[in-house]
Amino acid sequence: MIAVTVGILFFIQMATAIVGTSLIQAFEDGNTDRGPLTVGVLFMMCSGIAVVGIGLLMYQVLEPVNQQLALWYPGLRIVEFAVSTACGVYLLAQLQVVPNHLLWVYIPTGIGGVILTYLLYVSQLVPRPIAILGLIGYASLLLGVPLDLLGVLDMNAGPGLALLAPGGLFEFVFLPIWLIAKGFKSPPTAKEFKPPALATAS
């Protein structure tokens, strides 16, 4: 049931984020109607609540793999929600978008995502190609943040969108579908789990 719930929450968080972002973008493009803007912020908050739910549920699955890293994952998802909510409240109060607001959200998203997908990879709770896709996606997201801040590219247009594609496929297609259809493999206990051994010189 945790796997199915997490899969559904991934769909919810992505769908609500898309709607919320589009409504906020319409405000940035000149639509000064406060109603759609408020709805957009509320959708982003709903996305954030789903994100926190994913983090808390996944901790139960990841804790036997690596308790310390598993704690970081929900913590970063809570930070992600807090940053997104703060930006939304500021927008409604000042009717101004926080500069680079999505980039600040992407930072805890990317770091948390790398932790999640690393733990999924080493534990094989899901097929490793899915975990690798996620690792690539979140690493690309983290790479894009400084490049966007430096003006090298725009992550919301053109080549910058390519950096969002792997993570989008992971979060909105492969991982949630797998979780809903197949679920997790039985997570190992702390005593049973052994991470991949590092190669040593003979």
SULHU-V84400 format. One line per field, one symbol per residue. phi: phi as a letter, one per 20 degrees, with the letter a starting at -180 (. if undefined). A space follows every 10 residues. Layout:
# SULHU-V84400
phi=???
This chain:
# SULHU-V84400
phi=.fffffgfff ffffffffff ffffffffep eeffggffff ffffffffff ffgfffffgf eegffaffff ffffgffffg ffffffffff fffdlcefgl gfffffffff fffffgffff ffelfcgfgf ffgfgfffff ffffgffffe nfbdfdblgf fffeffffff edcfffffff edmefgfffg fffcfgfffc fe
